[in-house]
Amino acid sequence: MIATDLIGIESLERDDIELILETAERMQELGERQVKKVPTLRGRTIVNLFFEPSTRTRTSFEIAGKRLSADVINFSTSSSSLSKHESILDTARTLDAMQPDAVVVRHGVAGVPKRIADVLGAPVINAGDGAHEHPTQALLDLLTVKQEKGRIDGLTVTIVGDIVHSRVARSNIYGFLKMGAEVRVAGPPTMLPPAVETLGVKAFTSMREALEGADVVMALRIQLEREAGALFPSIREYAETFGLSRATLRFAKDDAIVMHPGPVNRGVELSHDLADHRPSVILDQVRNGVALRMAVLYLLAGRERAAEGEGAR
């Protein structure tokens, strides 16, 4: 059984990951029904506490909670007491007093979800914190690969882009390695963490070498809003050297799939054609995100509180 909170993939065991993926596969059937709702979490309250902008993750968690019949509250930081300089921990204690059944947290600073989890009695789910981790993104990526390839163990996964700043890359590295895949990372030297090989991956600055024999190719979004452009000479040069197209994909296996966490900078990380058509599975990732987050909410928010009025752990 997974722990009380979901802060990162690094702390999960392989059995934990398998349980989440198996639960998500059972949840997928609900998406095919005419009425996409079950009473599993009726009477439970889920709070989405997002300090950073998000479309896919926030909407996905909201849909997931509502399909399980939970009451979902989207907490707006701009209209909260945080705009009056209330501390995050005081906000967390205020929420805890309202006794939610789970809190989903996204923040631009690594470690904030863990600090909130230390205060809350309710389970905390990390929806992305700084450059630390984005566990549910990695889990939905694992689910997508498992369904596309029938397995994860023994596959070769290549992740391309800004590895040093990417929470998605970090969580996927942990997840795919735990599930028995070989993981490669590729990008300009300025985008690869020092001694990245200590994580158990193989690092490349040559796309041809990185893609050779790959079963799965994952492109990461270049975070232009974080001044990622300072890490390479120009967007055009990055696209020509590390952008994925059908021409560069020929170095991978014939049946390789292409993934991207979104949103896509078209013509930079992926060519327009590759973003919209097979072997891209980007929309499958989005679809699987709802079922995966339903599984996480079910496994965590479905638990009884250890004691009525439980406080900090």
N, C-alpha and C positions, 0 to 999 in steps of 0.2 A: 504494500500500500504506500502511495506517495506521502511525503511529509505533510505537515499542516499547511505550509505555504508552498508556492511555486515561485522561487526567486531566480533560479537559473538551472540550466541543464547540467552544469558541472557537478552539482550535488546529487543528481539523480543516479540511480543504478539502472542497469539495462532492464531489469524486471519492471521497474517503475515506468520506463518509456514504453515497454511492450504493453503494459496495462492501459496506459493512456491511449495508445494507438488502437488497441482492440476495442476500447470503449468508444472511440471516435468512429470506428467502422460501423458499430451498431447504431450510432446516432445518425449516420448518413442516410439511412432508410427514411428517416423522418422528412428529409428534404424532398423526397419524391412524392409525398402525400399531398392530397388536395388541401387538407387542414394540417398545417405544419406546426402542431402544438401538442405537448403532452403535459400532464399536471405534476411532473416530477418535482419541481421546486416551487410549487404553489405555496404562497405564504412566506417565501424567502425574499430577502432584499439584497440586491447586488448594487454596489456603488462603483461607478466608473470615475476614477479620479485622475484626469489627464492634465498634466502641466505642460504638455507639448501638443502641437497640432497633430491630428491623425484622422485619416478617413477610413482605411481598411480595417485597422485593428480595433478602433473604437466602435465602428458600426458593426463589425463582426461580433464583438463581445455583446453589444446590445441585442442584436438579433438572436444570438445564442441564448442569452438569459431569457428573452421573451418566448422563445420556442419551448423553453423548459417551464414556462408560466411563472417565472420569478418577476418581482417588481424591480425594474431597473431604473436607477437614478443616475443621470449624467451630471456630474459635479462640475460647474463652470468656475474656474479659478478667477476669471476676470470680474465676476459678480459676487465673489465670496469675501470672507474676511481676510483672505490672503492679500487682497488688494489694499487692505488696511494694515499690512505688515504683520499680520498674525503669523507665527512660526508654523512650519509644516507639522511639527510634532504636536503643537497645540490643536491644529486642525484635525490631526489624526485622533487625538484624545476626545475631541468633540464628537467626531464620527463614531468612535467606539462607544460613547455613552448612548448613542442612538441604536446600538446593537444591530448593525448590518450583519449579514450572513457571509459576505465576501466583499473584498475591495480590490478592484483592478487598478493598478497604478502605473502611469507612464511619467517619466521625469527626465530632464536633460542632464541630470547629475547622477553619476554612478553611485549606487549604494542607498539611494533614497527609499526604494521599496523595502529594503531590508530594515532600515531604521523605522519605517512605519510599521512593519510587521512586528518589530520588537515591542511596539506600544499597543497594537490592536489585539483584541481577543479573537476577532474574526480572521479567517484565512486571507492572505494577501497574494495576489497574482501579479507578477512583474510583466507589464506590457511594453517593456523597453526602458532601460535606464542608462543614459549616457552612452559610453562605448563599452559598457560592461556586458549585458546579455539581453536577449529578446527570446525567451524560452518558447513561447507559444508559436512564434514564427518558425523556429527550428523544428518543432514537433509537427507542424502542418507540412513542412517540407519533407520530413521523414515519411509522413503518411502518404504524400503524393508520390514519392519515389517507390515506396513499398507497393502501392497499387499499380504504378506504371511498369515496374520491373519484376514484381512478384517476390522481391527480397531486397534486403539492404546489404547483408553480409556478403563480402567478397567483391562489391562494386567499387569502381574508381570514380571519385567525385572531385571535380575541379571547380574551385571558387575563384572568380576573377574580379579584381577591383581594389578598392580602398580597404584592405584588410585591417590596417592599423587602427582605423577609427570606427570600424563596423561591429556593432553589437550582434547583428545578424550573422556575420561571419564567425564570431566567437562561439555563439550558441550552436551553430551548425557544425563547426569543427568538433566540439564536445559530443554532439549528438551522433554524428555519423561515425566517429571513432568508436564510441561506446557500442554502436550497433554493428561493428565489424567491417566497415568500409575503409578503403584507403582514401585519404584526403590530401589533395594538392591545393596550393594557393598560388595565384599568379597576379602580377601587377608591376608597376614601376617600383624600383628599389625604395623610393620615398614612401610608398604605400604598404610596404611589408614591415611588420614589427621586427625589431632586432631579435635574433635568436628564435624566430618563429618556429623553427624545427623542434624546439623543446616541447611544443604542444603535441608533437607526434605527427606533424604534417611534412610534406615535401614542398619546398618553395622554388618558384621559377620566375624569371623575368622574360622568358621566351614563351609566347603563346603556343607555338608549335609543340614544344616539349611538354608544356603543361597539359595540352589537350590530347596528346598521343594516347590513344586507347581508352579515353574517358567514357564512362557510361552516362554520367550526369555532368552537365556544365551549368554552373550558377553564376550569373552576372550580378554584381552589386551596383546599387545606385551611387553615382558620383554625387556627393553631398555638396552641391555648389553653394548652398546657403551657409555652409561651414568653412568657406574659403578653401575648398579642396583643390581649386585651380592652382593654388600656390605649390601644389605637390607635383605638378607636371607642366611642361612648357605651354601647352594650349589644349583646348577641348578637341580641336581637329586632330592634333597629333595623338592624343589619347585614343580617340575613336579609330584612327588608322592602325594603331599598334595593339590596343587591347580591346577594341570593340568586337563584338561577336556578329558574324554574318554567315551566310551559307558557305562562303569561300573559306573562312577560317575554321568553320565547324567540320570541314572535311577531314581534319586531322583526328577528330574524335571517332568513336565507333559509329558504324552506319546507323545504328538504332539509338544513338545518344539522345537524351532529352535536354531541353534548355529551360532553365528556371530563372526567376527574378522576383525579389520580394516586393517590388513596386514602391512608388511609382517609377515608371521607366522614363529615362531621358532618351527619347527616340533619336536614333542616328548617332548616339554616343556609346552607350553600353550595348545596345542591340540595334540591328538594322530594322527598318520598318517592317519588312517582309517577315523577318524572324520573330518579331514581337507579336505578330498577328496570326501566325500559322504554325502548324506542327513543323518541327518537333517541339515548339514552345508549349509548355503546360502551365502558363502563368494563370489563366483563368481557373484551371483545376486547383491551383494553389489557393486562390481566393475562395473557391467553393468549399474546399476542404477545411479552410480556416474556421468556418462556422461550426462544422461538426466537431472539429478538434477542440474548439473553445467551449462547446457544449459539454464535451467529455470532461474537461478540466473543471468547469463549474459544477458539474454533477458530482465529481469525485471529491471536491473540496467544500463547496457550499451545501452539499447534501448531507454533510455530517452534522450531528448534534453538537452544540457547544458543550464543552467539558463541564461547565457549571453555569447556571444562570447568573448573568452579570459578570462573567469572567473578564478579567482585565488583562494587563500586560503579562506576557509569558516570560 
